[in-house]
């Protein structure tokens, strides 16, 4: 933005009062320009300022806690609430949770015979946990029961041992007499390396 004095006739540049007025007007015009940019940014949830986020939360009935929730999380929660509109599928719920929690951090499955919706996730943030519950309650059909499974992030070690046993058949086909001997005898376990 050009200084205001550039728009005035040159003989005003030597007058102190006009220089002061021009400086004050420049500050006010800069504030107006910043307000216009913020107004444009507030039209989109991801670039919204604190006041626009607060207004949208009030419209959606969200009780936010600005002392513990980041502005970025609050924006993501609003986008999540706006985008949870029917129709719903398992793939849609998985995409919503990937967007909310992070990709590949949650697994959704359905036991269709027992009408149970399972969600396995490693969630450490209570605010995200509450938003996941809100999302699932909004998305799942009424005939499904929601079952939250917690996963633990960590390493797991596997050890493998192979053993074998010999089998001795005590009878031949057709000659087995009930109760005299077992049908087959197992030898001792031997470790295979």
Secondary structure, DSSP 8 states (H G I E B T S, - for coil): ---GGGGS-GGGTT-HHHHHHHHHHHHHHHHHHHHHHHHHHTTSGGG--HHHHHHHHHHHT----TTTS-HHHHHHHHHHHHT--S---HHHHHHHHHHHH-TTSEEEEEETTTTEEEEEE----HHHHHHHHHHHHHHS-TTSEEEEEE---S-------EEE--EEE-S-TT---TTTS-SEEE---EEE-
